[in-house]
Amino acid sequence: MKLNLLVLITTGLVFIQFQTKAQSSAWSSPPSVNSLKNPVPSDPVSVKAGKKLYEANCTPCHGNKGKGDGIAAASLSPKPADHTSQTVQKESDGALFWKLSEGHNPMPSY
């Protein structure tokens, strides 16, 4: 009984450590892309087009509000980013473009 409990606790601790590490790892873009600027002006036409693309390609995982809580999010590892978070909001245009272009499993490249 004590051995089974010890094995269970040890397994649980290893799993928790693995999960914590997996969730805390950052997805960094190369510094060279940070100076890139978005060539598309932020106007009603581009915002409408962007919203249409986001709804078609991003909401299943990132959700309607970009919180990372879309219908497919529960089955994904790592979990989709919360686009409203400070971390994502601080990203440069170039870093966001690079991440969308490269993808990061399970997110495809676009």
N, C-alpha and C positions, 0 to 999 in steps of 0.2 A: 504494500500500500504506500509506504513512504517513498519507494523508488518510483512508482507511477506518478506520484505527486511531484517529485523532483523533476522527472522528465517533462511533465506537463508545464511546470513553471519555467523551466529552461527553454522549452520550445516557444512558449508565449513571449518570453523576454527577447529571444532572437527575432521573432516575428515583429514585435513592436519596434525593435531597433532598426530592422530592415525597412519597415513602413515609414518610420520617421525620417530615415535617410532618403528614401525615395521621394517623399513629399517635400523635403527641404532643399533638394538640389535645384539650383537655378539653371535656367536655359539662357545662356549668354550669347549675344551676337558678337562677331568680331569688331573690335574698335574702329576698324577702317570704314565701316558702313555708317557710323554715327553722324558723319557730316552730310550725308545724302538728304536732300529736301524733297518733299512731295511736289511734283510738277503740276498736280491737278489743283485748281483753285477750289477753295471751300465756298461753294455757292449752292443755291437750291437745286440746280440740275445735277451737280456731282453728288450732293448729299442724297438725293432721291435714287440715283443709280447705285451708290454705295449701299444704301439701305436694302435695295432689291438683291444685290449680291450677298450681303450679310444674311438676309433671311433665307436665301437658297442654300448657302454653303456653311454658315457658321452657327445658326440657331439650334440645329439638332444637338450640338455638344455644348455650346457656350450659352444657350438660352436666349429668350427674347430680349432680356435686359442686359445680356453680356456677363452675367454673374457666374458662368461656368456650371449652370444647373439645367442644361437642356435635357431632353428625354433620353439621349444616348450617354449622358455623362456618367451615370451610375456604373456602367459596365467598362469604363475606360480607366487605364492606368498608364501614365500619370493622369490625374484629373485635369479637365480643361481649365485654362486660366480664367480668372475673374477680370474681365476687361475694365471694370470700374475700380479695381484696386490701385493703390498708390504705385505699386511696382510697375504695372502696365502703363498707367497714365504718365509715368516719368520716361518711358521709352521714347527714343528719337524716331522720327519718320523713317530714317534709314534702317534702324534696328527692327522696327515693325515690318517694313518691306522685306528685309532679309528673312525674318522668321516665317512670314507668309510664303515667300518664294521657296525656302528650303524645306519647310515642314519639320515636324518633330513627332515621331511615332507616338501615339496613334494619329496625330494630325497629318493629313496629306499636304503636299506642296501645292501651291496655287500660282 
